Amino acid sequence: MSRIIRTEATPILAKAVEYHGFIYTMGVVARDPSGDITAQTKDVLEQIDALLETHGTDHTRLLQAHIWLKNIADREAMNTVWAAWLPPGQAPARACVEAKLASPDYLVEIMITACR
């Protein structure tokens, strides 16, 4: 049976799960939700970098991203940070939608699937 690795698992979720060299992150939100969309997006991507590094990979190995925005009007500002973070030519398949997030202070939530 293949091993499943769960990073910082709690009773309701793990920050990341690895199986067969694929890494699935939780929906990551800003640690400090008082910032604007740019600050929150930068923080979320820093956290994703750390999760991927824990599993021996990085954002050059992204396969898929799910992005939820509190307000779809923030898409352009979020995309500016997102595009600067992505290595050229390494964009994953992606969805980006407006959604009601867990706290009204959260402006963005991102979930990543990557591989080693």
DSSP file (Angstrom, degrees, kcal/mol; ACC not computed):
  #  RESIDUE AA STRUCTURE BP1 BP2  ACC     N-H-->O    O-->H-N    N-H-->O    O-->H-N    TCO  KAPPA ALPHA  PHI   PSI    X-CA   Y-CA   Z-CA
    1    1 A M              0   0    0      0, 0.0     2,-0.1     0, 0.0     0, 0.0   0.000 360.0 360.0 360.0 139.1    0.0    0.0    0.0
    2    2 A S        -     0   0    0      1,-0.1     2,-0.3    17,-0.0    17,-0.0  -0.444 360.0-113.1 -75.0 145.9    1.3    3.5   -0.9
    3    3 A R        -     0   0    0     -2,-0.1    17,-0.6     2,-0.0     2,-0.5  -0.595  21.0-152.9 -82.4 137.1    2.2    5.8    2.0
    4    4 A I  E     -A   19   0A   0     -2,-0.3     2,-0.5    15,-0.1    15,-0.2  -0.955   8.8-156.1-108.6 125.9    0.1    9.0    2.5
    5    5 A I  E     -A   18   0A   0     13,-2.4    13,-2.8    -2,-0.5     2,-0.5  -0.910   6.3-166.3-107.3 123.9    2.0   11.9    4.2
    6    6 A R  E     -A   17   0A   0     -2,-0.5     2,-0.5    11,-0.2     3,-0.4  -0.942  10.0-146.5-112.6 125.6   -0.1   14.5    6.0
    7    7 A T  E    S-A   16   0A   0      9,-2.9     8,-2.3    -2,-0.5     9,-0.9  -0.810  74.8 -18.5 -97.2 124.1    1.5   17.8    7.0
    8    8 A E  S    S-     0   0    0     -2,-0.5    -1,-0.2     6,-0.2     7,-0.2   0.913  85.3-166.0  49.3  53.8    0.3   19.4   10.3
    9    9 A A        -     0   0    0     -3,-0.4     5,-0.3     5,-0.2    -1,-0.2  -0.454  10.8-175.4 -72.5 140.0   -2.9   17.4   10.4
   10   10 A T        -     0   0    0      3,-3.3    -1,-0.0    -2,-0.2     0, 0.0  -0.636  48.6 -86.1-117.8-179.9   -5.7   18.5   12.7
   11   11 A P  S    S+     0   0    0      0, 0.0     3,-0.1     0, 0.0    -2,-0.1   0.737 128.1  30.8 -62.1 -19.4   -9.0   16.7   13.4
   12   12 A I  S    S-     0   0    0      1,-0.3     2,-0.3     0, 0.0    -3,-0.1   0.651 126.1  -3.3-115.6 -17.7  -10.5   18.5   10.4
   13   13 A L        -     0   0    0     -5,-0.1    -3,-3.3    13,-0.0     2,-0.4  -0.992  50.9-129.9-164.0 164.5   -7.8   19.1    7.9
   14   14 A A        -     0   0    0     -2,-0.3    -6,-0.2    -5,-0.3    -5,-0.2  -0.926  25.0-129.9-116.1 148.5   -4.1   18.8    7.0
   15   15 A K  S    S-     0   0    0     -8,-2.3    11,-2.5    -2,-0.4     2,-0.3   0.845  92.6  -4.1 -65.9 -31.3   -2.1   21.7    5.6
   16   16 A A  E     -AB   7  25A   0     -9,-0.9    -9,-2.9     9,-0.3     2,-0.4  -0.982  62.3-154.1-155.7 154.4   -0.9   19.4    2.8
   17   17 A V  E     -AB   6  24A   0      7,-2.2     7,-2.8    -2,-0.3     2,-0.4  -1.000   9.8-160.8-132.2 133.5   -1.3   15.8    1.8
   18   18 A E  E     +AB   5  23A   0    -13,-2.8   -13,-2.4    -2,-0.4     2,-0.3  -0.951  16.3 164.1-117.1 134.9    1.2   13.9   -0.4
   19   19 A Y  E >  S-AB   4  22A   0      3,-2.3     3,-2.0    -2,-0.4   -15,-0.1  -0.946  70.9 -12.5-150.0 125.6    0.5   10.7   -2.2
   20   20 A H  T 3  S-     0   0    0    -17,-0.6     3,-0.1    -2,-0.3   -16,-0.1   0.828 129.1 -52.2  52.6  36.7    2.5    9.1   -5.0
   21   21 A G  T 3  S+     0   0    0      1,-0.3    95,-2.0    94,-0.1     2,-0.4   0.510 112.5 119.4  81.2   3.6    4.6   12.3   -5.4
   22   22 A F  E <   -BC  19 115A   0     -3,-2.0    -3,-2.3    93,-0.2     2,-0.5  -0.874  49.2-155.1-102.3 136.7    1.5   14.6   -5.8
   23   23 A I  E     -BC  18 114A   0     91,-3.2    91,-2.7    -2,-0.4     2,-0.5  -0.951   7.5-170.4-116.2 127.4    1.0   17.3   -3.2
   24   24 A Y  E     -BC  17 113A   0     -7,-2.8    -7,-2.2    -2,-0.5    89,-0.2  -0.972  11.6-155.4-116.8 119.9   -2.4   18.8   -2.4
   25   25 A T  E     -B   16   0A   0     87,-2.9    -9,-0.3    -2,-0.5   -10,-0.1  -0.562  17.9-113.4 -92.5 159.9   -2.6   21.9   -0.3
   26   26 A M        -     0   0    0    -11,-2.5     2,-0.8    -2,-0.2    86,-0.4  -0.246  54.0 -77.2 -69.5 173.1   -5.4   23.1    1.9
   27   27 A G        -     0   0    0     84,-0.2     2,-0.4    82,-0.1    84,-0.3  -0.715  58.5-146.9 -72.8 114.5   -7.1   26.3    0.9
   28   28 A V  B     -D  110   0A   0     82,-3.3    82,-2.0    -2,-0.8     2,-0.3  -0.732  20.0-178.7 -94.5 130.6   -4.5   28.8    2.1
   29   29 A V        -     0   0    0     -2,-0.4    80,-0.1    80,-0.2    77,-0.0  -0.783  38.8 -76.6-119.6 166.8   -5.6   32.2    3.5
   30   30 A A        -     0   0    0     78,-0.5    10,-0.1    -2,-0.3    -1,-0.1  -0.315  25.8-142.3 -64.5 141.3   -3.6   35.1    4.8
   31   31 A R  S    S+     0   0    0      1,-0.3    -1,-0.1     9,-0.1     9,-0.1   0.848 101.9  37.7 -68.7 -34.8   -2.1   34.9    8.3
   32   32 A D  S >  S-     0   0    0      7,-0.1     3,-1.2     1,-0.1    -1,-0.3  -0.891  71.3-175.1-118.5  98.1   -3.0   38.6    8.7
   33   33 A P  T 3   +     0   0    0      0, 0.0    -1,-0.1     0, 0.0     7,-0.1   0.349  67.6  86.6 -78.7  10.2   -6.3   39.3    7.0
   34   34 A S  T 3  S+     0   0    0      5,-0.0     5,-0.0    72,-0.0    72,-0.0   0.643  73.0  91.5 -82.1 -12.2   -6.0   43.1    7.7
   35   35 A G  S <  S-     0   0    0     -3,-1.2    72,-0.1     1,-0.1    -5,-0.1  -0.247  82.1-103.1 -77.7 168.2   -4.0   43.6    4.5
   36   36 A D     >  -     0   0    0      1,-0.1     4,-2.8    71,-0.0     5,-0.3  -0.140  48.5 -83.5 -78.2-177.7   -5.4   44.4    1.0
   37   37 A I  H  > S+     0   0    0      1,-0.2     4,-2.4     2,-0.2     5,-0.2   0.857 129.7  52.0 -60.2 -36.8   -5.7   41.9   -1.8
   38   38 A T  H  > S+     0   0    0      2,-0.2     4,-2.3     1,-0.2    -1,-0.2   0.948 112.6  43.7 -65.4 -48.7   -2.0   42.4   -2.8
   39   39 A A  H  > S+     0   0    0      1,-0.2     4,-2.2     2,-0.2    -2,-0.2   0.915 115.6  48.3 -63.5 -43.7   -0.7   41.8    0.7
   40   40 A Q  H  X S+     0   0    0     -4,-2.8     4,-2.6     2,-0.2    -1,-0.2   0.912 111.4  49.8 -65.1 -41.7   -3.0   38.8    1.3
   41   41 A T  H  X S+     0   0    0     -4,-2.4     4,-2.5    -5,-0.3     5,-0.2   0.929 110.3  50.3 -63.4 -44.6   -2.0   37.2   -2.0
   42   42 A K  H  X S+     0   0    0     -4,-2.3     4,-2.0     1,-0.2    -1,-0.2   0.916 112.1  48.0 -58.5 -43.5    1.7   37.6   -1.3
   43   43 A D  H  X S+     0   0    0     -4,-2.2     4,-2.2     2,-0.2    -2,-0.2   0.923 110.8  50.5 -64.0 -44.9    1.2   36.0    2.1
   44   44 A V  H  X S+     0   0    0     -4,-2.6     4,-2.3     1,-0.2    -2,-0.2   0.921 111.2  48.5 -59.5 -44.7   -0.8   33.1    0.8
   45   45 A L  H  X S+     0   0    0     -4,-2.5     4,-2.5     1,-0.2    -1,-0.2   0.854 108.7  53.9 -67.8 -34.3    1.9   32.4   -1.9
   46   46 A E  H  X S+     0   0    0     -4,-2.0     4,-2.0    -5,-0.2    -1,-0.2   0.915 109.8  48.2 -62.4 -42.4    4.7   32.6    0.7
   47   47 A Q  H  X S+     0   0    0     -4,-2.2     4,-2.4     2,-0.2    -2,-0.2   0.897 110.3  51.2 -64.7 -40.4    2.8   30.0    2.7
   48   48 A I  H  X S+     0   0    0     -4,-2.3     4,-2.7     2,-0.2     5,-0.2   0.917 107.4  53.5 -63.5 -42.9    2.3   27.8   -0.4
   49   49 A D  H  X S+     0   0    0     -4,-2.5     4,-2.4     1,-0.2    -1,-0.2   0.920 109.9  48.5 -55.5 -44.3    6.0   28.0   -1.1
   50   50 A A  H  X S+     0   0    0     -4,-2.0     4,-2.1     2,-0.2    -2,-0.2   0.906 111.4  49.0 -65.1 -42.3    6.7   26.8    2.4
   51   51 A L  H  X S+     0   0    0     -4,-2.4     4,-1.0     2,-0.2    -2,-0.2   0.928 112.6  47.5 -62.5 -44.7    4.3   23.9    2.1
   52   52 A L  H ><>S+     0   0    0     -4,-2.7     5,-2.4     1,-0.2     3,-0.6   0.901 110.0  53.0 -64.4 -40.1    5.7   22.8   -1.2
   53   53 A E  H ><5S+     0   0    0     -4,-2.4     3,-1.9     1,-0.2    -1,-0.2   0.888 102.2  59.2 -62.5 -38.7    9.3   23.0    0.2
   54   54 A T  H 3<5S+     0   0    0     -4,-2.1    -1,-0.2     1,-0.3    -2,-0.2   0.827 108.7  46.1 -56.4 -31.6    8.3   20.8    3.1
   55   55 A H  T <<5S-     0   0    0     -4,-1.0    -1,-0.3    -3,-0.6    -2,-0.2   0.193 123.2-104.1-100.6  15.2    7.4   18.2    0.5
   56   56 A G  T < 5S+     0   0    0     -3,-1.9     2,-0.2     1,-0.3    -3,-0.2   0.784  88.6  87.0  74.3  28.2   10.5   18.6   -1.6
   57   57 A T      < -     0   0    0     -5,-2.4     2,-0.3    -8,-0.1    -1,-0.3  -0.779  55.0-150.7-141.7-172.9    9.1   20.6   -4.4
   58   58 A D    >   -     0   0    0     57,-0.3     3,-2.0    -2,-0.2    57,-0.2  -0.887  43.5 -75.5-154.2-176.9    8.4   24.2   -5.4
   59   59 A H  G >  S+     0   0    0      1,-0.3     3,-0.6    -2,-0.3   -10,-0.0   0.412 114.9  74.9 -75.7   5.6    6.1   26.4   -7.5
   60   60 A T  G 3  S+     0   0    0      1,-0.2    -1,-0.3    26,-0.1    26,-0.0   0.530  94.8  55.2 -83.1  -6.5    7.8   25.3  -10.8
   61   61 A R  G <  S+     0   0    0     -3,-2.0    54,-1.8    54,-0.1    -1,-0.2  -0.004  76.4 141.5-115.2  26.4    6.0   22.0  -10.4
   62   62 A L  E <   +E  114   0A   0     -3,-0.6    52,-0.3    28,-0.3     3,-0.1  -0.451  21.4 173.1 -71.5 140.6    2.4   23.3  -10.1
   63   63 A L  E     +     0   0A   0     50,-3.1    30,-2.2     1,-0.4     2,-0.3   0.712  64.3   3.9-110.3 -42.3   -0.3   21.3  -11.9
   64   64 A Q  E     -Ef 113  93A   0     49,-1.9    49,-2.5    28,-0.2    -1,-0.4  -0.995  54.8-165.6-149.9 148.2   -3.5   23.0  -10.8
   65   65 A A  E     -Ef 112  94A   0     28,-2.1    30,-2.0    -2,-0.3     2,-0.5  -1.000   5.4-162.9-137.7 139.7   -4.7   26.0   -8.8
   66   66 A H  E     -Ef 111  95A   0     45,-2.6    45,-2.5    -2,-0.4     2,-0.5  -0.992  15.9-171.4-117.5 125.7   -8.1   26.9   -7.3
   67   67 A I  E     -Ef 110  96A   0     28,-2.3    30,-2.5    -2,-0.5     2,-0.5  -0.975   7.3-168.3-124.9 128.3   -8.5   30.5   -6.4
   68   68 A W  E     -Ef 109  97A   0     41,-2.9    41,-2.1    -2,-0.5     2,-0.4  -0.963   6.5-167.0-114.9 130.5  -11.4   32.0   -4.5
   69   69 A L  E     -Ef 108  98A   0     28,-2.9    30,-2.7    -2,-0.5     3,-0.2  -0.932  24.0-143.5-115.9 139.1  -11.8   35.8   -4.2
   70   70 A K  S    S+     0   0    0     37,-2.2     2,-0.4    -2,-0.4    -1,-0.1   0.891 100.5  22.7 -62.4 -38.4  -14.2   37.6   -1.9
   71   71 A N    >   -     0   0    0     36,-0.5     3,-2.6     1,-0.1    -1,-0.3  -0.969  70.0-150.4-134.5 116.8  -14.7   40.1   -4.7
   72   72 A I  G >  S+     0   0    0     -2,-0.4     3,-1.8     1,-0.3     4,-0.3   0.709  94.7  75.1 -60.8 -19.2  -14.0   39.2   -8.3
   73   73 A A  G 3  S+     0   0    0      1,-0.3     3,-0.4     2,-0.1     4,-0.3   0.702  87.4  62.8 -64.7 -17.7  -13.1   42.9   -8.9
   74   74 A D  G <> S+     0   0    0     -3,-2.6     4,-2.7     1,-0.2    -1,-0.3   0.445  75.0  98.3 -82.9  -0.7   -9.9   42.1   -7.1
   75   75 A R  H <> S+     0   0    0     -3,-1.8     4,-3.1     1,-0.2    -1,-0.2   0.895  79.2  50.4 -57.3 -44.8   -8.9   39.6   -9.8
   76   76 A E  H  > S+     0   0    0     -3,-0.4     4,-1.6    -4,-0.3    -1,-0.2   0.924 113.1  45.1 -62.9 -45.0   -6.6   42.0  -11.7
   77   77 A A  H  > S+     0   0    0     -4,-0.3     4,-1.4     2,-0.2    -1,-0.2   0.907 115.4  47.8 -65.4 -41.6   -4.6   43.0   -8.5
   78   78 A M  H  X S+     0   0    0     -4,-2.7     4,-2.8     1,-0.2    -2,-0.2   0.920 109.3  54.2 -63.5 -43.0   -4.4   39.3   -7.4
   79   79 A N  H  X S+     0   0    0     -4,-3.1     4,-3.1    -5,-0.2     5,-0.2   0.823 102.0  58.7 -61.9 -31.8   -3.3   38.3  -11.0
   80   80 A T  H  X S+     0   0    0     -4,-1.6     4,-1.6     2,-0.2    -1,-0.2   0.933 112.2  39.1 -62.5 -45.8   -0.5   40.9  -10.8
   81   81 A V  H  X S+     0   0    0     -4,-1.4     4,-1.6     2,-0.2    -2,-0.2   0.924 116.9  51.5 -68.5 -44.9    1.0   39.2   -7.7
   82   82 A W  H  X S+     0   0    0     -4,-2.8     4,-1.9     1,-0.2     3,-0.3   0.925 110.0  48.2 -57.1 -49.7    0.2   35.7   -9.1
   83   83 A A  H  < S+     0   0    0     -4,-3.1    -1,-0.2     1,-0.2    -2,-0.2   0.866 110.4  51.4 -64.3 -37.0    1.9   36.3  -12.4
   84   84 A A  H  < S+     0   0    0     -4,-1.6    -1,-0.2    -5,-0.2    -2,-0.2   0.815 111.1  49.6 -68.1 -29.8    5.1   37.8  -10.7
   85   85 A W  H  < S+     0   0    0     -4,-1.6    -2,-0.2    -3,-0.3    -1,-0.2   0.829  95.0  85.0 -77.6 -34.9    5.2   34.6   -8.5
   86   86 A L  S  < S-     0   0    0     -4,-1.9     5,-0.1    -5,-0.2   -26,-0.1  -0.465  84.2-119.6 -72.7 136.2    4.9   32.1  -11.4
   87   87 A P    >   -     0   0    0      0, 0.0     3,-2.1     0, 0.0    -1,-0.1  -0.519  49.2 -85.2 -67.0 143.5    8.1   31.1  -13.2
   88   88 A P  T 3  S+     0   0    0      0, 0.0    -4,-0.0     0, 0.0    -5,-0.0  -0.222 113.8   8.5 -53.1 132.9    7.7   32.1  -16.9
   89   89 A G  T 3  S+     0   0    0     -3,-0.1    -3,-0.0     1,-0.1     0, 0.0   0.577 104.5 100.4  75.4   9.9    6.0   29.4  -18.9
   90   90 A Q    <   +     0   0    0     -3,-2.1   -28,-0.3     2,-0.0    -1,-0.1   0.082  41.7 143.1-116.1  23.2    5.0   27.4  -15.7
   91   91 A A        -     0   0    0     -5,-0.1     2,-0.1     1,-0.1     3,-0.1  -0.401  40.4-139.9 -66.6 137.5    1.4   28.4  -15.2
   92   92 A P        -     0   0    0      0, 0.0   -28,-0.2     0, 0.0     2,-0.2  -0.367  33.2 -82.1 -85.2 171.1   -0.9   25.6  -13.9
   93   93 A A  E     -f   64   0A   0    -30,-2.2   -28,-2.1    -2,-0.1     2,-0.3  -0.548  65.7-171.1 -63.8 143.2   -4.4   24.8  -15.0
   94   94 A R  E     -f   65   0A   0    -30,-0.2     2,-0.4    -2,-0.2   -28,-0.2  -0.996  31.8-164.2-150.0 145.9   -6.5   27.3  -12.9
   95   95 A A  E     -f   66   0A   0    -30,-2.0   -28,-2.3    -2,-0.3     2,-0.4  -0.975  11.3-174.0-122.6 144.2   -9.9   28.3  -11.8
   96   96 A C  E     +f   67   0A   0     -2,-0.4     2,-0.3   -30,-0.2   -28,-0.2  -0.951  15.7 160.6-141.1 117.7  -10.7   31.7  -10.2
   97   97 A V  E     -f   68   0A   0    -30,-2.5   -28,-2.9    -2,-0.4     2,-0.4  -0.901  41.3-107.5-135.4 161.2  -14.1   32.5   -8.8
   98   98 A E  E     +f   69   0A   0     -2,-0.3     2,-0.3   -30,-0.2   -28,-0.2  -0.738  49.2 161.4 -85.6 138.1  -15.9   34.8   -6.5
   99   99 A A        -     0   0    0    -30,-2.7     2,-0.7    -2,-0.4   -31,-0.0  -0.991  47.8-103.6-154.0 157.1  -17.0   33.2   -3.2
  100  100 A K        -     0   0    0     -2,-0.3     2,-0.1     2,-0.0   -30,-0.1  -0.790  48.0-151.1 -81.9 118.0  -18.1   33.8    0.3
  101  101 A L        -     0   0    0     -2,-0.7   -32,-0.0     5,-0.3     8,-0.0  -0.346  28.0 -95.3 -91.0 172.0  -15.0   32.9    2.4
  102  102 A A  S    S+     0   0    0     -2,-0.1    -1,-0.1     1,-0.1    -2,-0.0   0.775 111.6  26.5 -60.4 -30.3  -14.8   31.6    5.9
  103  103 A S  S >  S-     0   0    0      1,-0.1     3,-1.3     3,-0.0    -2,-0.2  -0.989  76.2-130.3-131.7 142.4  -14.2   35.1    7.4
  104  104 A P  T 3  S+     0   0    0      0, 0.0    -2,-0.1     0, 0.0    -1,-0.1   0.694 107.6  63.7 -65.0 -15.5  -15.3   38.4    5.9
  105  105 A D  T 3  S+     0   0    0      2,-0.0     2,-0.3    -4,-0.0   -35,-0.1   0.729  82.1  92.4 -79.2 -22.5  -11.7   39.6    6.4
  106  106 A Y    <   +     0   0    0     -3,-1.3    -5,-0.3     1,-0.2     3,-0.1  -0.573  47.4 177.4 -75.2 131.7  -10.3   37.1    4.0
  107  107 A L        +     0   0    0     -2,-0.3   -37,-2.2     1,-0.3   -36,-0.5   0.642  65.7  21.5-105.2 -21.2  -10.0   38.4    0.4
  108  108 A V  E     - E   0  69A   0    -39,-0.2   -78,-0.5   -38,-0.1     2,-0.4  -0.998  53.0-173.2-149.8 145.6   -8.3   35.4   -1.2
  109  109 A E  E     - E   0  68A   0    -41,-2.1   -41,-2.9    -2,-0.3     2,-0.4  -0.992  12.4-168.5-138.4 132.9   -7.9   31.7   -0.7
  110  110 A I  E     -DE  28  67A   0    -82,-2.0   -82,-3.3    -2,-0.4     2,-0.4  -0.984   7.9-170.6-130.0 135.0   -5.7   29.5   -2.9
  111  111 A M  E     - E   0  66A   0    -45,-2.5   -45,-2.6    -2,-0.4     2,-0.3  -0.984  14.4-163.9-122.5 133.0   -5.5   25.7   -3.1
  112  112 A I  E     - E   0  65A   0    -86,-0.4   -87,-2.9    -2,-0.4     2,-0.4  -0.887  17.0-161.5-120.8 145.1   -2.6   24.1   -5.1
  113  113 A T  E     +CE  24  64A   0    -49,-2.5   -50,-3.1    -2,-0.3   -49,-1.9  -0.999  29.4 159.7-117.8 130.0   -1.9   20.7   -6.6
  114  114 A A  E     -CE  23  62A   0    -91,-2.7   -91,-3.2    -2,-0.4     2,-0.3  -0.842  26.4-137.7-138.3 174.0    1.8   20.1   -7.4
  115  115 A C  E      C   22   0A   0    -54,-1.8   -57,-0.3    -2,-0.3   -93,-0.2  -0.893 360.0 360.0-132.1 165.5    4.1   17.2   -8.0
  116  116 A R              0   0    0    -95,-2.0   -94,-0.1    -2,-0.3   -95,-0.1   0.482 360.0 360.0 -72.7 360.0    7.7   16.4   -7.0
